[in-house]
Amino acid sequence: MLKEKDYYKNKSLFITATNTDVGKTYASEKFLRYFAKQGLRVGYFKPCETGVIDLPLDGNKMLKITKELNPDFTAHINDVVPYQFKLPAAPYVSKGNTYIDIEVLKEKKEYLQSLCDVLIIEGAGGLMVPLEKNLFIIDLIKEFQTQAILITPSKLGSINDTLLSIEALKNRNIDYEFYINLYEDKDSFEEVSLPFLEEYFDKLNYLHNI
């Protein structure tokens, strides 16, 4: 589990993953509830959400949970999810002619942090999902100067996905921890992937244990 210095360092954690549909929103809720139980006022930020018709489904759900846990978090959904796009695709594709401004995102982050003790930031897709031609999710983590929480899957292929994502984080000198989300191929995980992971890493963290 995270040490105190990890979430107080910059008052925020960035929840990312090896790919889409790995459990970032589920992980965000787990961390929100964990920190709330520690007596901390929690906050939530999702810089960009695609597949939005009326309201951003993930962002709106998480905002409601956050306000239940922290009544001081009075932010509007458009502050919590400043960039919302209809097409369910990478933000670079979904945004059309809209420019995703990193300075706007930094300002939103600072505002949301003023309403909480620890801000949970949820990315979109995996680390190399593009927002602009030369701006990727991993760049947001670096620009936000926050620690990454990498969510990795339990399915076949998770070893490769996990190691590649960790290499990318190390190459950017980003502090990180990774948590395995046991949700797919659970019955075969212990036989297929766990032997190597236990040998390669000193310790394994599981999302369901938070």
TORMARVEX-262296 format. One record per residue (C-alpha): residue in one letter; z, y negated, x negated; residue number from 1. Coordinates in steps of 0.2 Angstrom, whole numbers, m for minus. Layout:
ATOM   res      up   north    east     n
ATOM     A       Z       Y       X   NUM
...
REM end
This chain:
ATOM   res      up   north    east     n
ATOM     M       0       0       0     1
ATOM     L      m3     m18      m5     2
ATOM     K      10     m26     m17     3
ATOM     E      17     m43     m11     4
ATOM     K       7     m52     m24     5
ATOM     D     m10     m46     m17     6
ATOM     Y      m9     m54      m1     7
ATOM     Y       1     m70      m6     8
ATOM     K     m11     m73     m21     9
ATOM     N     m24     m83     m10    10
ATOM     K     m16     m80       7    11
ATOM     S     m31     m69      12    12
ATOM     L     m39     m52      11    13
ATOM     F     m57     m48      13    14
ATOM     I     m61     m32      23    15
ATOM     T     m78     m25      17    16
ATOM     A     m85      m7      17    17
ATOM     T     m98       4       9    18
ATOM     N    m110       1      24    19
ATOM     T    m110      m3      42    20
ATOM     D    m101       8      55    21
ATOM     V     m87      13      42    22
ATOM     G     m73       5      51    23
ATOM     K     m71     m13      45    24
ATOM     T     m65     m20      62    25
ATOM     Y     m53      m5      64    26
ATOM     A     m46      m9      47    27
ATOM     S     m44     m27      51    28
ATOM     E     m34     m23      66    29
ATOM     K     m23     m11      56    30
ATOM     F     m20     m24      42    31
ATOM     L     m16     m38      55    32
ATOM     R      m3     m27      64    33
ATOM     Y       4     m21      47    34
ATOM     F       7     m39      41    35
ATOM     A      13     m45      58    36
ATOM     K      27     m31      57    37
ATOM     Q      32     m39      40    38
ATOM     G      36     m55      49    39
ATOM     L      20     m64      43    40
ATOM     R       9     m75      54    41
ATOM     V      m8     m67      54    42
ATOM     G     m25     m74      56    43
ATOM     Y     m43     m68      57    44
ATOM     F     m60     m74      51    45
ATOM     K     m77     m66      53    46
ATOM     P     m89     m78      45    47
ATOM     C    m105     m70      53    48
ATOM     E    m108     m58      67    49
ATOM     T    m124     m51      73    50
ATOM     G    m129     m42      89    51
ATOM     V    m121     m56      99    52
ATOM     I    m127     m59     117    53
ATOM     D    m113     m70     125    54
ATOM     L     m98     m68     114    55
ATOM     P     m96     m60      98    56
ATOM     L     m88     m43     103    57
ATOM     D     m79     m39      87    58
ATOM     G     m73     m57      84    59
ATOM     N     m68     m60     102    60
ATOM     K     m58     m44     102    61
ATOM     M     m49     m47      86    62
ATOM     L     m46     m65      90    63
ATOM     K     m36     m60     106    64
ATOM     I     m26     m47      96    65
ATOM     T     m22     m61      83    66
ATOM     K     m16     m73      96    67
ATOM     E      m5     m60     103    68
ATOM     L       2     m57      86    69
ATOM     N       3     m75      81    70
ATOM     P       4     m88      95    71
ATOM     D       2    m102      81    72
ATOM     F     m16     m96      78    73
ATOM     T     m24    m108      90    74
ATOM     A     m42    m107      83    75
ATOM     H     m57    m106      94    76
ATOM     I     m70     m92      94    77
ATOM     N     m83    m103      86    78
ATOM     D     m71    m107      71    79
ATOM     V     m66     m88      69    80
ATOM     V     m85     m83      70    81
ATOM     P     m95     m98      65    82
ATOM     Y    m111     m90      63    83
ATOM     Q    m117     m79      78    84
ATOM     F    m134     m71      80    85
ATOM     K    m142     m61      93    86
ATOM     L    m152     m48      83    87
ATOM     P    m142     m33      77    88
ATOM     A    m148     m34      59    89
ATOM     A    m143     m41      42    90
ATOM     P    m138     m59      44    91
ATOM     Y    m153     m65      33    92
ATOM     V    m165     m57      46    93
ATOM     S    m155     m61      62    94
ATOM     K    m152     m79      58    95
ATOM     G    m170     m85      59    96
ATOM     N    m172    m103      53    97
ATOM     T    m153    m106      53    98
ATOM     Y    m145    m109      36    99
ATOM     I    m129    m101      32   100
ATOM     D    m119    m114      22   101
ATOM     I    m106    m107      10   102
ATOM     E     m97    m124      11   103
ATOM     V     m95    m123      30   104
ATOM     L     m88    m106      28   105
ATOM     K     m76    m112      15   106
ATOM     E     m70    m126      26   107
ATOM     K     m68    m114      40   108
ATOM     K     m57    m102      29   109
ATOM     E     m46    m117      24   110
ATOM     Y     m43    m122      42   111
ATOM     L     m39    m105      48   112
ATOM     Q     m27    m102      33   113
ATOM     S     m18    m117      39   114
ATOM     L     m13    m108      55   115
ATOM     C      m6     m92      47   116
ATOM     D       2     m84      32   117
ATOM     V     m11     m71      28   118
ATOM     L     m29     m72      34   119
ATOM     I     m39     m56      37   120
ATOM     I     m57     m59      33   121
ATOM     E     m70     m46      40   122
ATOM     G     m87     m45      32   123
ATOM     A    m103     m39      39   124
ATOM     G    m110     m22      34   125
ATOM     G    m108     m17      16   126
ATOM     L    m106     m27       0   127
ATOM     M    m125     m31      m3   128
ATOM     V    m129     m36      15   129
ATOM     P    m139     m53      13   130
ATOM     L    m134     m69      22   131
ATOM     E    m147     m80      12   132
ATOM     K    m160     m74      m1   133
ATOM     N    m147     m76     m15   134
ATOM     L    m131     m75      m5   135
ATOM     F    m123     m58      m1   136
ATOM     I    m107     m52       6   137
ATOM     I    m100     m48     m11   138
ATOM     D    m104     m67     m16   139
ATOM     L     m93     m72      m1   140
ATOM     I     m78     m62      m8   141
ATOM     K     m80     m71     m25   142
ATOM     E     m83     m88     m17   143
ATOM     F     m67     m86      m6   144
ATOM     Q     m57     m81     m22   145
ATOM     T     m49     m67     m12   146
ATOM     Q     m45     m49     m15   147
ATOM     A     m57     m36      m7   148
ATOM     I     m51     m21       3   149
ATOM     L     m65      m8       2   150
ATOM     I     m66       4      17   151
ATOM     T     m75      20      12   152
ATOM     P     m80      35      23   153
ATOM     S     m75      53      23   154
ATOM     K     m93      59      27   155
ATOM     L    m104      69      15   156
ATOM     G    m111      56       2   157
ATOM     S     m95      46       2   158
ATOM     I     m92      49     m17   159
ATOM     N    m108      41     m21   160
ATOM     D    m106      26      m9   161
ATOM     T     m88      23     m15   162
ATOM     L     m92      23     m33   163
ATOM     L    m107      12     m31   164
ATOM     S     m97      m1     m21   165
ATOM     I     m83       0     m34   166
ATOM     E     m95      m3     m48   167
ATOM     A    m102     m18     m39   168
ATOM     L     m85     m26     m36   169
ATOM     K     m80     m23     m55   170
ATOM     N     m96     m31     m60   171
ATOM     R     m91     m47     m51   172
ATOM     N     m73     m45     m58   173
ATOM     I     m66     m44     m40   174
ATOM     D     m49     m37     m37   175
ATOM     Y     m50     m23     m25   176
ATOM     E     m41      m8     m17   177
ATOM     F     m50       5      m7   178
ATOM     Y     m45      15       8   179
ATOM     I     m53      30      15   180
ATOM     N     m57      30      34   181
ATOM     L     m55      48      40   182
ATOM     Y     m67      48      55   183
ATOM     E     m83      57      50   184
ATOM     D     m84      75      43   185
ATOM     K     m65      76      43   186
ATOM     D     m65      95      44   187
ATOM     S     m76      97      28   188
ATOM     F     m69      82      19   189
ATOM     E     m55      91      10   190
ATOM     E     m68     104       3   191
ATOM     V     m83      93       0   192
ATOM     S     m77      77      m6   193
ATOM     L     m58      77      m9   194
ATOM     P     m58      88     m25   195
ATOM     F     m68      75     m35   196
ATOM     L     m59      60     m28   197
ATOM     E     m42      67     m32   198
ATOM     E     m48      71     m50   199
ATOM     Y     m57      54     m53   200
ATOM     F     m44      42     m45   201
ATOM     D     m25      41     m49   202
ATOM     K     m21      38     m31   203
ATOM     L     m30      38     m14   204
ATOM     N     m26      27       0   205
ATOM     Y     m30      32      18   206
ATOM     L     m33      19      32   207
ATOM     H     m23      29      45   208
ATOM     N      m7      28      35   209
ATOM     I      m6       9      36   210
REM end
